[in-house]
Amino acid sequence: MEDITVSELREKLQKGDEFIFIDVREEWEYEEDNLGAKNIPLGQLPYELDELEEFKDQEIVVQCRSGARSGNAKKFMETRGFTSVRNLLGGIMAYREMEEEG
């Protein structure tokens, strides 16, 4: 599945589109700033996959600070049979930068 840009994500959030949204940063990072995604730190993801099993074929957007950890999360989830995982390119940093630019 193709990755998602910050502008695509903003549009999805504004329209209220249905998708599963996961933030793979650490809890403290999530508490500092988040976009409303479910927080599952990357290290916990293997233990939380059972909870996500029912969403295997639905669109899932994963995000982190810059897109690196969420890229790893996407690859991991794909090896476990998840078919529609999209990484937020540039992560929350790029999203906030886009907001500042208006």
C-alpha positions, 0 to 999 in steps of 0.5 A: 500500500502506498504511503500517505502524505501529511496533506492527505492525512489532514484531509482524511481527518477533516472529512472524518474518513474511516481508518485505523490511526496508530502512533508508534512513538513512546508514551512520553512523546505521545503525551507531548503532542499527538494527532489523536491516533491510538498510541502503541509504541513500536516496541509494544506493537508485536504484543498488541497485534492481536487487538488489531487482527480484525482490521487486517484488511482495512486502511491503517495509517501509522505515524511517528516523529519523522516517519522512520519508526512508523516505516518499520511498523508498516513493514512489520505489520505487512509481514504479519498479513496486514494489507493496507498499512500506510506510513505518514511520510515525514511524521508528526514533525512534517504534519505540524510544519505543514500546519504552521505554513498554513 
